[in-house]
Amino acid sequence: MSDTLIFVIISLIKSVVVVALLLLGVAIGVYLERRILGFIHLRYGPNRCGPFGILQTIADGIKLFFKQDITLPVTERTLYVVAPIIAGVTALFPFVAIPFADKVLPDAINLFGRTIDLTQYSMNRGVIADLPGGILFILAVSSLSVYGVLLAGWTSDNKYSFLGGVRVTSQMLSYELFLGVSIMGVLMVTGSIRMTEIVEAQKHMWNIVYQPVGFILYMIAGFAEACRTPFDLIECENELGSGFNTEYSSMKFALFYLAEYIHIITISAIAVTLFLGGWQGPWLPSGLWFIIKVACLFVFFIWVRGTYPRVRFDQLMSLGWKYLFPIAMANLIVTGVCVLIS
């Protein structure tokens, strides 16, 4: 068995584990959101399906699976069906390069009487693929999800859905720019674009200490990228009748719903990796530290949803271009000067 084949097998196993954990995380996240929002709003959350309503998410999934799938006689039927698949699948791509633990396998294993070095291709690391340009890969593939939502709005033959799709183009593409600029300070400080090296550089001090402004800008842009309150304007019910997904039902709608929560986990995982030390932490296993940090940021997303009202679309774009972008550029310049001086 060649080293390349072993690398492929181990990467596939890691991929299956990561996808399973993501799906489990979405289920837990939906439940937590309902319970926490219920607490914030002084009302009951789910409390019927299972103890404390813990089976409510499973019940909702079963309902969506068996719900009637209505497919409209749209002009572009193929793209109409493919759009939710694009949104759901592309949401998983960034986790190829996000490191979730220090080491998950030993440095070498004995297989069929042959000692195999797992340090080659970083097969022993807690990452599916330790890419040399990991952050560039993440930024590239994370932007692909906009095509699924945009196609959904365009192919629905519905003016409200189309308007939601147009909002996707302006909102998500604009805030991807701010998100990218906000993390460039981290790349300057660490001197690397490999995700594992960025985490290892935070062994003694997290990057949030050096880049507090970058972290704040990243989180604001993350809310817009994940289309979460107060920036959930591409599916604004009081203006669009649910926006781009108005004409979708059953599992097609479920894929969009799944993609939204995976995006929240992705934004949180990238923030943890770049600013909060990644898997670094005392006493507990590295993978558990990563999960705890991601969970804390996920709860922060929920808290903001239950606290702040939705802004207008013109306010959203004005905030980005008139305020966030200049602040991000100023932070980048100051960071560059500090790095040169030091």
Backbone hydrogen bonds, N-H to C=O, Kabsch-Sander energy under -0.5 kcal/mol:
donor,donor_aa,acceptor,acceptor_aa,energy
6,I,2,S,-2.0
7,F,3,D,-2.4
8,V,4,T,-2.1
9,I,5,L,-2.5
10,I,6,I,-2.7
11,S,7,F,-2.3
12,L,8,V,-2.3
13,I,9,I,-2.2
14,K,10,I,-2.5
15,S,11,S,-2.3
16,V,12,L,-2.4
17,V,13,I,-2.2
18,V,14,K,-2.8
19,V,15,S,-2.7
20,A,16,V,-2.3
21,L,17,V,-2.4
22,L,18,V,-2.4
23,L,19,V,-2.5
24,L,20,A,-2.3
25,G,21,L,-2.6
26,V,22,L,-2.4
27,A,23,L,-2.1
28,I,24,L,-2.5
29,G,25,G,-2.7
30,V,26,V,-2.6
31,Y,27,A,-1.7
32,L,28,I,-2.8
33,E,29,G,-2.6
34,R,30,V,-2.0
35,R,31,Y,-2.3
36,I,32,L,-3.1
37,L,33,E,-2.6
38,G,34,R,-1.8
39,F,35,R,-2.1
40,I,36,I,-2.6
41,H,37,L,-2.6
42,L,39,F,-0.9
43,R,38,G,-3.1
50,G,48,R,-1.1
53,G,50,G,-2.2
54,I,51,P,-1.6
55,L,49,C,-2.5
56,Q,53,G,-1.7
59,A,55,L,-2.3
60,D,56,Q,-2.4
61,G,57,T,-2.2
62,I,58,I,-2.3
63,K,59,A,-2.3
64,L,60,D,-2.5
65,F,61,G,-2.0
66,F,62,I,-1.9
67,K,63,K,-0.9
70,I,68,Q,-0.9
71,T,69,D,-0.7
72,L,70,I,-0.6
74,V,72,L,-2.3
77,R,75,T,-1.0
80,Y,76,E,-1.9
81,V,77,R,-1.8
82,V,78,T,-2.4
83,A,79,L,-2.1
85,I,81,V,-0.6
86,I,82,V,-2.4
87,A,83,A,-2.2
88,G,84,P,-2.4
89,V,85,I,-2.8
90,T,86,I,-2.3
91,A,87,A,-0.8
92,L,89,V,-1.7
93,F,89,V,-0.6
93,F,90,T,-0.6
95,F,92,L,-1.2
96,V,93,F,-2.2
97,A,94,P,-1.5
98,I,94,P,-0.5
100,F,126,G,-3.1
101,A,126,G,-1.0
104,V,124,N,-2.3
105,L,124,N,-1.5
109,I,116,I,-1.9
111,L,109,I,-0.6
111,L,114,R,-3.1
114,R,111,L,-1.3
116,I,109,I,-3.4
116,I,114,R,-0.6
117,D,115,T,-0.5
118,L,107,D,-2.3
118,L,116,I,-0.8
119,T,107,D,-0.9
120,Q,117,D,-0.8
122,S,119,T,-1.9
123,M,118,L,-1.0
123,M,120,Q,-1.3
124,N,118,L,-1.3
125,R,122,S,-1.2
126,G,101,A,-0.9
126,G,102,D,-1.1
127,V,125,R,-1.7
128,I,95,F,-0.5
129,A,96,V,-2.1
131,L,129,A,-1.9
134,G,131,L,-1.2
135,I,193,I,-2.0
137,F,133,G,-2.1
138,I,134,G,-2.3
139,L,135,I,-2.3
140,A,136,L,-2.0
141,V,137,F,-2.7
142,S,138,I,-2.3
143,S,139,L,-0.7
144,L,141,V,-1.3
145,S,142,S,-0.6
146,V,143,S,-0.9
147,Y,144,L,-1.6
148,G,144,L,-0.6
149,V,145,S,-1.5
150,L,146,V,-2.5
151,L,147,Y,-2.7
152,A,148,G,-1.9
153,G,149,V,-2.0
154,W,150,L,-2.1
155,T,151,L,-2.8
156,S,152,A,-0.7
157,D,154,W,-0.8
158,N,153,G,-0.5
162,F,158,N,-2.9
163,L,159,K,-2.2
164,G,160,Y,-2.0
165,G,161,S,-2.1
166,V,162,F,-2.3
167,R,163,L,-2.1
168,V,164,G,-1.5
169,T,165,G,-1.6
170,S,166,V,-1.8
171,Q,167,R,-2.9
172,M,168,V,-2.0
173,L,168,V,-0.7
173,L,169,T,-1.0
174,S,170,S,-1.3
175,Y,171,Q,-2.3
176,E,172,M,-1.5
177,L,173,L,-1.1
178,F,174,S,-1.2
179,L,175,Y,-2.4
180,G,176,E,-2.3
181,V,177,L,-2.2
182,S,178,F,-2.3
183,I,179,L,-1.0
184,M,180,G,-0.6
184,M,181,V,-0.8
185,G,181,V,-0.5
187,L,183,I,-1.5
188,M,184,M,-1.9
189,V,185,G,-2.3
190,T,186,V,-2.6
191,G,187,L,-2.0
192,S,187,L,-0.6
195,M,193,I,-0.5
198,I,194,R,-1.9
199,V,195,M,-1.9
200,E,196,T,-2.3
201,A,197,E,-1.8
202,Q,199,V,-1.5
203,K,200,E,-1.3
208,I,275,F,-2.0
209,V,206,W,-1.5
210,Y,206,W,-0.6
211,Q,207,N,-2.6
215,F,211,Q,-2.0
216,I,212,P,-2.1
217,L,213,V,-2.6
218,Y,214,G,-2.3
219,M,215,F,-2.3
220,I,216,I,-2.2
221,A,217,L,-2.5
222,G,218,Y,-2.2
223,F,219,M,-1.9
224,A,220,I,-1.5
225,E,221,A,-2.5
226,A,222,G,-2.5
227,C,224,A,-0.5
228,R,223,F,-2.6
231,F,228,R,-3.2
233,L,231,F,-1.5
235,E,232,D,-0.6
236,C,233,L,-0.8
237,E,235,E,-0.8
239,E,236,C,-1.5
240,L,236,C,-3.5
241,G,237,E,-1.2
243,G,240,L,-0.6
244,F,234,I,-1.2
245,N,242,S,-1.0
246,T,243,G,-1.8
248,Y,245,N,-1.6
252,K,249,S,-1.2
253,F,249,S,-1.1
254,A,250,S,-1.8
255,L,251,M,-1.8
256,F,252,K,-1.3
257,Y,253,F,-2.3
258,L,254,A,-2.8
259,A,255,L,-2.5
260,E,256,F,-1.9
261,Y,257,Y,-1.4
262,I,258,L,-2.2
263,H,259,A,-2.3
264,I,260,E,-1.5
265,I,261,Y,-2.0
266,T,262,I,-2.7
267,I,263,H,-3.0
268,S,264,I,-2.3
269,A,265,I,-2.8
270,I,266,T,-2.6
271,A,267,I,-2.1
272,V,268,S,-2.5
273,T,269,A,-2.2
274,L,270,I,-2.7
275,F,271,A,-2.7
276,L,271,A,-1.1
276,L,272,V,-0.7
278,G,272,V,-2.8
280,Q,277,G,-2.4
284,L,282,P,-3.1
289,W,285,P,-1.9
290,F,286,S,-1.9
291,I,287,G,-1.9
292,I,288,L,-2.4
293,K,289,W,-2.3
294,V,290,F,-2.3
295,A,291,I,-2.6
296,C,292,I,-2.0
297,L,293,K,-1.9
298,F,294,V,-2.2
299,V,295,A,-2.3
300,F,296,C,-1.6
301,F,297,L,-1.9
302,I,298,F,-1.8
303,W,299,V,-2.7
304,V,300,F,-2.3
305,R,301,F,-1.9
306,G,302,I,-2.0
307,T,304,V,-1.1
308,Y,304,V,-2.5
311,V,230,P,-1.8
316,L,312,R,-2.0
317,M,313,F,-2.2
318,S,314,D,-2.2
319,L,315,Q,-2.6
320,G,316,L,-1.9
321,W,317,M,-2.4
322,K,318,S,-2.2
323,Y,318,S,-0.6
323,Y,319,L,-1.0
324,L,319,L,-2.7
325,F,320,G,-2.5
327,I,323,Y,-2.1
328,A,324,L,-2.8
329,M,325,F,-2.4
330,A,326,P,-2.5
331,N,327,I,-2.6
332,L,328,A,-2.0
333,I,329,M,-2.3
334,V,330,A,-2.6
335,T,331,N,-2.3
336,G,332,L,-2.2
337,V,333,I,-2.2
338,C,334,V,-2.4
339,V,335,T,-2.5
340,L,336,G,-2.0
341,I,337,V,-2.4
342,S,338,C,-2.4
